[in-house]
Amino acid sequence: MSLLIDQIQAPPAWRRLAFISDLHLGPDTPRTQLALQRALQALDADALFILGDLFEAWVGDDARELPWAQAVVALLSTCAATRPVYFQHGNRDFLLGPAMAEACGLQLLAEEVCLQAFGQRVVLVHGDAQCLEDRPYQAFRAQVRQPAWQQGFLAQPLATRLQLAAQMRDASQQAQADGPYADLDAQACAALLQRHAALTLLHGHTHRPARHALPGGAQRLVLSDWDHDHGGTRGEVMLFSPQGWQRLPQP
Ligand SMILES: [Mn+2]
């Protein structure tokens, strides 16, 4: 296991940070990919943080040779040439590994990161690990995060892995149709903030962008997902500067 970054102290020169998550890119999301390209070209930030589910499914770093993935590698490596780009795993792309990170110029983050910037401490997570109410998902998560499971999965041919990922996605969509997606557990969020002595928790995963005020002056900020391929235009870059937090819609 390579070393993952779990603490970031913003250098004094940093003036503005950008955060995105849940783009769910894949072979059938060309418009969302284009929206990301435009967002990165226009990005005015000293660092970019991708908080998981950049990809709808990531079945292993050899998938970076697929044509649509090559285009994403090109986008990210261009962005990473002029500023740090950090990547935190989501529940869809937890298999993104060192080879893909190197190809894109990404720095891999731990599951839980404490960012210190502009006199504040901010906890960064994808958000799936805190959805404790969804017990079937937590059991699945515990299984697929085991090195032995991952080695077994990655040992399959790429075509087989792509098929398995499609099956898992169908199963998860069926489970979601049974009821509303679980939200993050309030106690788990409070514990996270306490552990890192932070007042702000920033995450994605739920696709329910919001600002939730928490007890003790704390807050939970939820990033927007992105989707330009199913009839709408959804997507935001979240900016953090000494002036505070700002959502930048991405048409
Ligand atoms: Mn997710």
Boltz pocket constraint, residues with backbone or C-beta under 6 A from the ligand:
constraints:
  - pocket:
      binder: B
      contacts: [[A, 52], [A, 53], [A, 90], [A, 91], [A, 92], [A, 126], [A, 128], [A, 204], [A, 205], [A, 206]]
      max_distance: 6.0
